[in-house]
Amino acid sequence: MPDKRRERSASESARGRIGKFLLGPGIAGPGITIRSLEIFVAVAKGGTMVAAAKQLGLTQPAISQVIGALEASLGVQLFDRSVRPPALTLQGATLMKDAAAITDAIRRFQSSVRLGSTAQLPSLRIGMLNSFATSMGPYVIKRLRDVAAEWSIDSGFQATRFRAVVDREFDFIITADESPVPAEIAAVPILTEPFLVIVPSSYDGDSASMKRLSEELDLVRFGRDPHLHARIDRVLQGHGLVPQRRYHLDTSEAVLAMVAMGSGWTILPPLAVFKSIARGDKIRALCFPGKPFHRTIQVASQKAEGLHIAAQIHEAAIHALKTHFMESVRATMPDIADQITLPGTLPGTLPGLGGRRNRSDK
């Protein structure tokens, strides 16, 4: 039998074993379990067994043992171990699609069961924008503490992308992701705020001249959202500036520390700076000269899934922003407060998902 026909026959046989696995436990052999398929998918996506072990909280030998048992049950070699890192074989690549479909379907089923219940959830996974997590996060969690027995909050860049909800890595996210909203995602705004020019309090230059500011101080960039950086670059170019790449930090706290030391200036929204302004850090917040530009923070979830929880998160976020953010901004940056918009809350439903939007609250 030619090699391609032999490989195709082996793949079809292995796919048949996976199919039998779906019909009942143990039919296709002891090596095929939901967990073994999850591990196989993790290794294939992660590229190495070490990466999969780190992701799943297992040891590399345990991962290797499971993959070996799965290959024995399927009767095919899933990875070519003669190369480094091991690469999927033709059969492995074919079966990867089926295994991923199975594990995705099981995750969707489990998620639907968890999020469709009105009882307390055993766990809740939320990706939360860093500036929101450090300022409003504790208030939201306290208000919703009885929603879940266990909370998992991640404020990393990847955790707050729409993709994280699409891939079901997180149940909900509070995000300022500027990429297009995927069709399967419901995203509802909780805050629209302007970007500000943040300078050292000692800076006495012409605050209306972006060109002079950029000549006298270095721009300190923040974050990793390519869509946002592209938008900021276009705004700077509109002011006749060539965007700088000298400093790029991953947390707003680190950026503000550099500005306070007089090491540069930056562009940040009020949510990222209001605490620093309130405690008297050596920075000043200025309205962006010319036409202002804004960002919108949203609560995002799977459509038609866990909407009662999304509504509670939305309401708790609005409450925290009104009580702890807007009051501070009105006291310390009154000229900026009028540029911030909070949508009305709709307990039990979400704007854009069957409910009417209340009057905006500025």
Phi, psi and chi 1 to 4 in degrees:
 res  aa     phi    psi   chi1   chi2   chi3   chi4
   1 MET       -  129.0 -179.9 -174.8  -63.7      -
   2 PRO   -55.8  154.3  -22.3   31.9      -      -
   3 ASP   -56.6  -44.7  -70.9  -16.4      -      -
   4 LYS   -64.1  -41.1  -71.4 -174.0  177.4  179.9
   5 ARG   -66.4  -38.0  -70.9 -177.6   60.7 -170.0
   6 ARG   -64.7  -42.7 -174.0  179.7  -63.9  112.8
   7 GLU   -65.2  -40.9  -70.7  175.4  -15.8      -
   8 ARG   -64.5  -40.7 -173.2 -179.6  -58.6  114.0
   9 SER   -63.9  -42.3  176.6      -      -      -
  10 ALA   -64.3  -40.9      -      -      -      -
  11 SER   -63.8  -44.1  -65.3      -      -      -
  12 GLU   -64.6  -37.6  -70.2  172.7   -8.9      -
  13 SER   -65.2  -43.9  176.3      -      -      -
  14 ALA   -65.7  -38.4      -      -      -      -
  15 ARG   -64.6  -35.0  -67.8  174.8   73.9  176.2
  16 GLY   -63.8  -37.0      -      -      -      -
  17 ARG   -66.2  -39.7  -68.8 -173.5  179.6   94.3
  18 ILE   -63.5  -40.2  -71.2 -177.9      -      -
  19 GLY   -61.3  -43.0      -      -      -      -
  20 LYS   -63.5  -34.2  -70.3  179.7 -179.9  178.7
  21 PHE   -59.0  -35.4  159.5   72.9      -      -
  22 LEU   -70.8  -22.1  -66.4  175.4      -      -
  23 LEU   -83.1  -21.4  -61.3  177.2      -      -
  24 GLY   178.1  152.4      -      -      -      -
  25 PRO   -68.2  138.0   25.4  -33.3      -      -
  26 GLY    81.3   -5.6      -      -      -      -
  27 ILE   -66.0  -39.1  -67.2  176.0      -      -
  28 ALA   -94.3    0.5      -      -      -      -
  29 GLY   120.6  153.5      -      -      -      -
  30 PRO   -68.0  -19.2   25.1  -34.8      -      -
  31 GLY   -79.5  -12.6      -      -      -      -
  32 ILE  -101.3  108.4  -55.6  178.8      -      -
  33 THR  -135.2  167.7   64.5      -      -      -
  34 ILE   -58.0  -42.1  -66.9  172.3      -      -
  35 ARG   -64.3  -40.2 -173.2   57.0  168.9  166.9
  36 SER   -65.9  -36.3   68.5      -      -      -
  37 LEU   -68.2  -37.6  -65.7  179.4      -      -
  38 GLU   -62.1  -41.1  -72.3  176.3  -19.5      -
  39 ILE   -66.9  -42.4  -69.7  171.5      -      -
  40 PHE   -58.4  -46.3  168.4   46.2      -      -
  41 VAL   -64.0  -40.7  171.5      -      -      -
  42 ALA   -63.6  -41.2      -      -      -      -
  43 VAL   -65.9  -44.1  173.9      -      -      -
  44 ALA   -63.2  -42.2      -      -      -      -
  45 LYS   -76.4  -36.5  -71.0 -175.4  175.1 -179.8
  46 GLY   -78.0  -21.0      -      -      -      -
  47 GLY    92.1  -25.4      -      -      -      -
  48 THR  -143.8  159.0   66.3      -      -      -
  49 MET   -70.9  -29.2  -67.5 -172.2 -175.1      -
  50 VAL   -64.5  -44.6  172.4      -      -      -
  51 ALA   -63.6  -41.6      -      -      -      -
  52 ALA   -65.3  -39.9      -      -      -      -
  53 ALA   -62.2  -42.0      -      -      -      -
  54 LYS   -64.5  -42.3 -176.5  176.7 -180.0 -179.0
  55 GLN   -64.8  -40.5  174.6 -167.7  -26.7      -
  56 LEU   -94.6   -3.8  -61.5  172.4      -      -
  57 GLY    72.7   31.2      -      -      -      -
  58 LEU  -117.7  175.4  -60.4  172.3      -      -
  59 THR   -91.6  157.2   63.6      -      -      -
  60 GLN   -63.0  -41.4 -171.0  -86.6  -29.2      -
  61 PRO   -60.7  -36.2  -26.9   36.9      -      -
  62 ALA   -64.9  -41.0      -      -      -      -
  63 ILE   -61.8  -46.7  -65.2  -73.0      -      -
  64 SER   -60.8  -39.4 -179.6      -      -      -
  65 GLN   -65.5  -42.3 -176.9  177.3    1.1      -
  66 VAL   -65.3  -43.0  169.8      -      -      -
  67 ILE   -62.8  -40.4  -65.4  -62.7      -      -
  68 GLY   -62.7  -42.0      -      -      -      -
  69 ALA   -67.1  -37.1      -      -      -      -
  70 LEU   -66.1  -42.8 -177.6   59.2      -      -
  71 GLU   -62.5  -39.2  -71.8  177.9  -37.6      -
  72 ALA   -65.8  -39.9      -      -      -      -
  73 SER   -69.4  -37.3  -69.8      -      -      -
  74 LEU   -81.0  -24.0  -67.2  172.7      -      -
  75 GLY    77.2   23.0      -      -      -      -
  76 VAL  -137.3  159.2  -61.0      -      -      -
  77 GLN   -93.1  120.0 -175.8  176.7  -12.9      -
  78 LEU   -85.4  -31.6  -61.0  172.4      -      -
  79 PHE  -127.0  142.2  -66.5   93.9      -      -
  80 ASP   -88.7  106.7 -179.9   -2.2      -      -
  81 ARG   -88.1    3.7  -65.0  169.6  176.0   76.0
  82 SER   -81.5   -9.4   66.9      -      -      -
  83 VAL  -116.0  159.4  -63.2      -      -      -
  84 ARG  -125.3  123.2  -71.0  -70.7  179.4  -88.4
  85 PRO   -73.6  162.5   28.8  -35.6      -      -
  86 PRO   -55.5  138.8  -26.4   35.9      -      -
  87 ALA  -112.1  151.4      -      -      -      -
  88 LEU   -61.5  136.2  -77.2  168.8      -      -
  89 THR   -77.1  175.7   61.6      -      -      -
  90 LEU   -60.4  -44.4  175.9   60.5      -      -
  91 GLN   -64.1  -40.4  -63.1   99.7  -43.3      -
  92 GLY   -62.2  -42.3      -      -      -      -
  93 ALA   -65.3  -37.7      -      -      -      -
  94 THR   -66.2  -45.8  -58.9      -      -      -
  95 LEU   -72.7  -24.6  -66.2  174.5      -      -
  96 MET   -57.4  -41.0  162.6   62.2 -178.5      -
  97 LYS   -62.4  -43.3  -63.4  177.6 -177.7  178.5
  98 ASP   -67.7  -43.3  -66.3  -40.2      -      -
  99 ALA   -64.1  -40.7      -      -      -      -
 100 ALA   -64.8  -39.1      -      -      -      -
 101 ALA   -63.9  -40.4      -      -      -      -
 102 ILE   -64.9  -49.6  -68.4  169.0      -      -
 103 THR   -66.9  -36.1   55.2      -      -      -
 104 ASP   -64.5  -42.4  -74.4  -13.2      -      -
 105 ALA   -63.9  -39.8      -      -      -      -
 106 ILE   -67.0  -41.4  -69.8  169.6      -      -
 107 ARG   -62.5  -40.6  -83.3 -162.8  -62.6  -91.3
 108 ARG   -63.6  -41.5  -75.1 -163.9  -62.5  -88.0
 109 PHE   -62.3  -47.4  174.6   78.2      -      -
 110 GLN   -63.5  -40.9  -67.5  172.0  -26.7      -
 111 SER   -64.7  -42.0  179.6      -      -      -
 112 SER   -63.1  -39.4  -64.7      -      -      -
 113 VAL   -65.6  -45.6  170.6      -      -      -
 114 ARG   -65.8  -53.2  -72.4 -168.6  -45.8  115.3
 115 LEU   -77.9  -15.7  -60.1  179.8      -      -
 116 GLY   -84.6   -9.1      -      -      -      -
 117 SER   -87.9  144.3  172.4      -      -      -
 118 THR   -90.0   -6.5   56.5      -      -      -
 119 ALA   -77.1  170.0      -      -      -      -
 120 GLN   -61.8  133.1 -174.6 -175.6   57.8      -
 121 LEU   -76.7  145.3  -62.3  174.9      -      -
 122 PRO   -67.0  -32.1   20.9  -31.3      -      -
 123 SER  -154.9  155.6   64.9      -      -      -
 124 LEU  -141.1  128.5 -170.3   62.4      -      -
 125 ARG  -111.9  119.2  -54.8  164.8  -59.4  168.3
 126 ILE  -127.3  128.7  -58.9 -179.3      -      -
 127 GLY   -91.5  127.4      -      -      -      -
 128 MET  -130.5  122.1 -164.3  175.3  -70.8      -
 129 LEU   -45.5  133.9 -174.5   70.5      -      -
 130 ASN   -54.1  -48.5  179.4  -98.8      -      -
 131 SER   -65.4  -30.4   57.3      -      -      -
 132 PHE   -76.7  -42.9 -171.8   93.4      -      -
 133 ALA   -60.8  -41.9      -      -      -      -
 134 THR   -78.1  -19.7   56.3      -      -      -
 135 SER  -109.4  -48.9   57.8      -      -      -
 136 MET  -104.4  -20.3  -60.1  -67.1  105.8      -
 137 GLY   -51.2  -49.9      -      -      -      -
 138 PRO   -58.8  -36.0  -27.0   36.7      -      -
 139 TYR   -69.6  -39.8  -58.4  111.4      -      -
 140 VAL   -65.4  -45.5  171.3      -      -      -
 141 ILE   -64.0  -42.3  -65.1  170.5      -      -
 142 LYS   -61.2  -42.1 -178.0  178.3 -179.8 -179.6
 143 ARG   -67.9  -29.0 -167.5  172.6  177.0   87.6
 144 LEU  -111.0   18.8  -59.3  178.1      -      -
 145 ARG   -57.5  -29.8   65.4 -176.2  -56.7  -87.2
 146 ASP   -84.8   -3.5  -66.9  -29.1      -      -
 147 VAL   -67.6  -36.0  168.3      -      -      -
 148 ALA  -138.6  148.0      -      -      -      -
 149 ALA   -74.9  -30.6      -      -      -      -
 150 GLU  -135.3  130.6  179.3 -178.5  -40.6      -
 151 TRP  -111.5  137.9  -71.9   70.3      -      -
 152 SER  -126.5  113.0  176.3      -      -      -
 153 ILE  -115.0  129.3  -51.1  -66.5      -      -
 154 ASP  -129.7  127.4 -168.0  -31.2      -      -
 155 SER  -109.5   15.0   59.0      -      -      -
 156 GLY   -68.1  163.0      -      -      -      -
 157 PHE   -57.8  -51.0  173.9   73.2      -      -
 158 GLN   -65.6  -27.8  -64.1  -61.8  -21.7      -
 159 ALA   -71.7  -16.4      -      -      -      -
 160 THR  -113.7   22.4   56.4      -      -      -
 161 ARG   -93.9  150.1  -56.3  -62.6   91.5 -171.3
 162 PHE   -55.3  -31.8  -68.9  128.2      -      -
 163 ARG   -60.4  -30.5 -165.8   74.5 -126.9  171.0
 164 ALA   -65.0  -30.6      -      -      -      -
 165 VAL   -81.8  -40.0 -179.3      -      -      -
 166 VAL   -57.7  -44.3  173.2      -      -      -
 167 ASP   -82.4    1.2  -67.1  -19.1      -      -
 168 ARG    60.2   31.4  -62.3 -177.4  179.4  -87.1
 169 GLU   -77.5  -27.0  -64.2  172.8   -2.4      -
 170 PHE  -134.6  150.4  -69.8   86.1      -      -
 171 ASP   -78.2  -40.1  -58.0  -46.2      -      -
 172 PHE  -142.4  156.6  -54.6   92.9      -      -
 173 ILE  -136.2  148.9   58.8  171.8      -      -
 174 ILE  -110.2  112.0  -63.6  177.0      -      -
 175 THR  -140.7  156.7 -179.4      -      -      -
 176 ALA  -117.5   23.6      -      -      -      -
 177 ASP   -52.7  125.3 -170.3  -10.9      -      -
 178 GLU   -98.7    5.3  -61.2 -146.9  -13.9      -
 179 SER   -76.2  161.3   61.3      -      -      -
 180 PRO   -57.4  141.6  -24.0   34.3      -      -
 181 VAL   -75.6  122.3 -179.9      -      -      -
 182 PRO   -60.0  153.2  -22.4   33.8      -      -
 183 ALA   -60.9  -30.6      -      -      -      -
 184 GLU   -87.4    3.3   60.1  -92.8   51.1      -
 185 ILE  -109.5  136.1  -62.8  -60.0      -      -
 186 ALA  -101.2  123.2      -      -      -      -
 187 ALA  -125.3  123.9      -      -      -      -
 188 VAL  -123.6  129.1 -173.9      -      -      -
 189 PRO   -71.5  146.4   24.9  -34.1      -      -
 190 ILE  -122.3  -17.1   56.8  173.6      -      -
 191 LEU  -161.4  132.4  171.5   69.1      -      -
 192 THR  -121.1  124.5  -62.1      -      -      -
 193 GLU  -139.8  151.9   57.6  178.8  -12.6      -
 194 PRO   -82.1  156.9   33.3  -37.1      -      -
 195 PHE   -84.4  143.8  -79.7   93.8      -      -
 196 LEU  -119.0  156.9  -52.4  172.9      -      -
 197 VAL   -93.0  121.3  174.6      -      -      -
 198 ILE  -109.5  121.8  -48.3  -61.0      -      -
 199 VAL  -125.8  161.2  -60.5      -      -      -
 200 PRO   -61.1  145.7  -18.8   30.8      -      -
 201 SER   -62.6  -20.5   55.6      -      -      -
 202 SER   -81.3   -9.5   58.5      -      -      -
 203 TYR   -70.8  124.8 -179.3   70.9      -      -
 204 ASP  -118.9   18.6   58.5    1.4      -      -
 205 GLY   -77.0 -178.5      -      -      -      -
 206 ASP   -74.2  107.7 -178.1    3.4      -      -
 207 SER   -69.8  -15.8   59.6      -      -      -
 208 ALA   -86.5   -9.9      -      -      -      -
 209 SER  -103.3  101.1  173.9      -      -      -
 210 MET   -65.6  -32.8  -64.1  -72.1  -70.3      -
 211 LYS   -65.1  -45.8 -176.6  173.1  177.6   57.3
 212 ARG   -65.7  -42.0  179.6  175.7  175.6 -177.9
 213 LEU   -57.3  -45.2  175.4   62.1      -      -
 214 SER   -69.7  -24.5   65.9      -      -      -
 215 GLU   -78.6  -29.6  -70.8  172.7  -12.7      -
 216 GLU   -94.0  -25.4  -64.3  177.1  -11.6      -
 217 LEU  -134.7  152.3  -66.8  171.8      -      -
 218 ASP   -82.5  142.1  -69.4  -43.0      -      -
 219 LEU   -77.1  128.7  172.0   62.1      -      -
 220 VAL  -106.7  112.7 -175.2      -      -      -
 221 ARG   -87.2  155.0  -69.3  176.0  173.6  -91.5
 222 PHE  -132.6  143.9  160.1   69.7      -      -
 223 GLY    86.7  174.8      -      -      -      -
 224 ARG  -128.7   12.2  -70.5 -172.7  -76.9  162.8
 225 ASP   -77.6  110.0 -172.3  -21.4      -      -
 226 PRO   -64.0  -32.2   23.1  -32.9      -      -
 227 HIS   -65.9  -42.0  -61.7  -83.6      -      -
 228 LEU   -67.2  -43.8  175.0   58.1      -      -
 229 HIS   -62.3  -38.4  -74.7  -56.2      -      -
 230 ALA   -63.8  -38.3      -      -      -      -
 231 ARG   -68.8  -42.1 -172.1  151.4   67.7  100.0
 232 ILE   -62.7  -41.1  -70.9  176.2      -      -
 233 ASP   -60.1  -41.6  -75.0   -9.1      -      -
 234 ARG   -64.8  -38.7  -71.4 -166.5  -63.1  -89.1
 235 VAL   -65.0  -44.5  170.5      -      -      -
 236 LEU   -64.1  -40.6  -65.9  177.8      -      -
 237 GLN   -62.9  -32.9  -71.0  163.7    0.2      -
 238 GLY   -65.0  -22.6      -      -      -      -
 239 HIS   -94.0   10.7  -75.6  -91.5      -      -
 240 GLY    77.8   20.8      -      -      -      -
 241 LEU  -104.2  147.1  -54.9 -179.7      -      -
 242 VAL   -95.3  113.6  176.7      -      -      -
 243 PRO   -55.1  132.5  -25.3   35.1      -      -
 244 GLN   -88.7  156.1  -59.2  176.8   30.5      -
 245 ARG  -127.2   21.0  -57.2  -73.1  175.2 -176.0
 246 ARG   -70.9  -49.1 -173.1  171.8 -173.9 -177.0
 247 TYR  -119.6  133.3  -61.4  116.3      -      -
 248 HIS  -146.3  108.1 -165.7  156.0      -      -
 249 LEU  -111.8  158.2  -77.5   69.9      -      -
 250 ASP   -97.3   -8.7 -154.2   33.6      -      -
 251 THR  -129.6  144.5   67.9      -      -      -
 252 SER   -66.5  -31.7   56.6      -      -      -
 253 GLU   -60.5  -42.5  -67.2   86.3   -9.1      -
 254 ALA   -67.6  -39.3      -      -      -      -
 255 VAL   -61.8  -47.4  170.9      -      -      -
 256 LEU   -64.9  -33.1  -68.7  172.6      -      -
 257 ALA   -64.0  -40.4      -      -      -      -
 258 MET   -65.4  -41.7  -75.4 -166.0   67.3      -
 259 VAL   -64.7  -43.5  174.3      -      -      -
 260 ALA   -61.4  -30.6      -      -      -      -
 261 MET   -78.8   -5.0  -68.9  174.5   59.7      -
 262 GLY    85.2   15.9      -      -      -      -
 263 SER   -88.3   -2.4  -61.0      -      -      -
 264 GLY   168.4 -169.6      -      -      -      -
 265 TRP  -132.3  166.5   67.2  -74.7      -      -
 266 THR  -150.0  174.8 -168.0      -      -      -
 267 ILE  -123.4  115.8  -60.8  170.7      -      -
 268 LEU  -144.5  156.8  -74.6  172.2      -      -
 269 PRO   -85.5  165.2   30.9  -34.2      -      -
 270 PRO   -55.4  -39.0  -27.5   35.4      -      -
 271 LEU   -59.0  -29.1 -169.8   62.5      -      -
 272 ALA   -84.8  -13.2      -      -      -      -
 273 VAL  -124.5  -11.3  -57.1      -      -      -
 274 PHE   -63.1  -34.2   82.4   99.4      -      -
 275 LYS   -67.3  -40.6  -79.7 -167.2  168.5 -176.8
 276 SER   -63.9  -41.9  -65.4      -      -      -
 277 ILE   -63.2  -44.6  -63.1  -70.8      -      -
 278 ALA   -64.2  -35.5      -      -      -      -
 279 ARG   -88.8    2.8   66.0  173.4  173.0 -108.0
 280 GLY    84.1   24.4      -      -      -      -
 281 ASP   -60.3  156.2  -70.0   -3.9      -      -
 282 LYS   -79.7   60.5  -63.6  179.7  179.1 -179.8
 283 ILE  -136.5  161.0   60.5  173.3      -      -
 284 ARG  -129.7  141.1  -77.3 -167.4  -64.8  138.1
 285 ALA  -105.3  125.7      -      -      -      -
 286 LEU  -119.3  143.3  -50.3  172.5      -      -
 287 CYS   -62.9  142.5  -67.8      -      -      -
 288 PHE   -66.1  127.8 -147.9   92.7      -      -
 289 PRO   -65.1  145.3   22.8  -32.0      -      -
 290 GLY    79.5 -150.5      -      -      -      -
 291 LYS   -71.4  122.9 -176.8  179.8  179.4 -179.2
 292 PRO   -70.1  155.5   26.6  -33.4      -      -
 293 PHE  -130.5  150.9   67.9  111.1      -      -
 294 HIS  -125.5  168.8  -58.8   74.1      -      -
 295 ARG  -128.1  154.6   75.8  168.6 -178.5  178.5
 296 THR  -120.8  127.7  -63.5      -      -      -
 297 ILE   -97.3  134.8  -61.7  177.4      -      -
 298 GLN  -131.3  154.3  -54.1  179.3   84.5      -
 299 VAL   -96.3  125.0  175.4      -      -      -
 300 ALA  -122.8  142.9      -      -      -      -
 301 SER  -153.3  172.7   63.0      -      -      -
 302 GLN   -66.1  140.7  -69.7  -82.2  -16.4      -
 303 LYS   -64.8  140.4  -78.0 -175.3  176.7  176.7
 304 ALA    57.0   32.4      -      -      -      -
 305 GLU  -145.2  116.5 -164.8  171.5  -67.5      -
 306 GLY    66.2   31.4      -      -      -      -
 307 LEU   -66.9  -29.5  -65.2 -174.7      -      -
 308 HIS   -66.2  -31.7   62.4  -65.4      -      -
 309 ILE   -76.4  -41.3  -60.1  172.4      -      -
 310 ALA   -58.6  -39.4      -      -      -      -
 311 ALA   -64.8  -38.7      -      -      -      -
 312 GLN   -67.3  -40.1  -68.4  179.7   66.4      -
 313 ILE   -63.7  -43.8  -65.3  172.0      -      -
 314 HIS   -59.4  -48.4 -176.4  -92.0      -      -
 315 GLU   -64.9  -42.9 -176.8 -177.9    3.6      -
 316 ALA   -64.7  -37.7      -      -      -      -
 317 ALA   -65.9  -44.7      -      -      -      -
 318 ILE   -61.3  -43.8  -65.5  -69.5      -      -
 319 HIS   -60.4  -46.1 -178.5  -89.2      -      -
 320 ALA   -62.9  -42.4      -      -      -      -
 321 LEU   -65.1  -42.9  -72.0  165.6      -      -
 322 LYS   -63.4  -44.4  -74.9 -178.8  176.8  178.8
 323 THR   -79.9  -42.5  -53.7      -      -      -
 324 HIS  -108.8  -20.8  -55.6  -74.2      -      -
 325 PHE   -99.6  -56.4  170.5   60.1      -      -
 326 MET   -64.1  -37.8  -72.0  -55.0  -59.0      -
 327 GLU   -61.9  -40.6  -72.4 -174.4    4.6      -
 328 SER   -67.6  -43.3  178.3      -      -      -
 329 VAL   -64.3  -41.8  172.0      -      -      -
 330 ARG   -62.1  -32.6  -71.4 -169.4 -178.7  103.7
 331 ALA   -79.5  -34.3      -      -      -      -
 332 THR  -108.3  -25.3   58.5      -      -      -
 333 MET  -137.0   60.5  -61.3 -179.7  -77.9      -
 334 PRO   -59.3  -31.5   20.7  -32.9      -      -
 335 ASP   -71.1  -22.2   54.3  -28.4      -      -
 336 ILE   -90.1  -27.8  -67.8  167.7      -      -
 337 ALA   -57.0  -35.7      -      -      -      -
 338 ASP   -69.2  -12.4  -70.8  -21.2      -      -
 339 GLN   -95.5    1.3  -59.3 -180.0   43.5      -
 340 ILE  -104.0  135.2  -60.9  172.6      -      -
 341 THR  -123.3  130.9  -57.8      -      -      -
 342 LEU  -114.7  128.6  -58.7  179.5      -      -
 343 PRO   -72.8  162.2   27.6  -34.2      -      -
 344 GLY   -69.5  158.3      -      -      -      -
 345 THR   -97.5  149.6   58.6      -      -      -
 346 LEU  -131.5   88.0  -68.9  172.0      -      -
 347 PRO   -55.5  131.5  -23.6   34.5      -      -
 348 GLY    88.3   -9.8      -      -      -      -
 349 THR  -148.4 -177.7 -175.0      -      -      -
 350 LEU  -131.8  139.6  -73.4  176.1      -      -
 351 PRO   -57.3  138.7  -20.9   30.9      -      -
 352 GLY    85.2   -4.5      -      -      -      -
 353 LEU  -127.8   42.2  -64.8  175.9      -      -
 354 GLY   108.1   -9.1      -      -      -      -
 355 GLY  -108.7  162.6      -      -      -      -
 356 ARG   -87.3  145.3  -67.4 -173.9  -61.2  106.7
 357 ARG   -83.3  131.7 -175.7 -175.4  -61.7  -85.3
 358 ASN   -75.8  172.9  -71.5  -10.5      -      -
 359 ARG   -61.6  137.8  177.7  179.1   58.0   82.7
 360 SER   -63.0  145.3  -67.9      -      -      -
 361 ASP  -116.0  113.7 -178.9   -0.6      -      -
 362 LYS   -96.4      -  -72.9 -168.4  174.7 -176.9
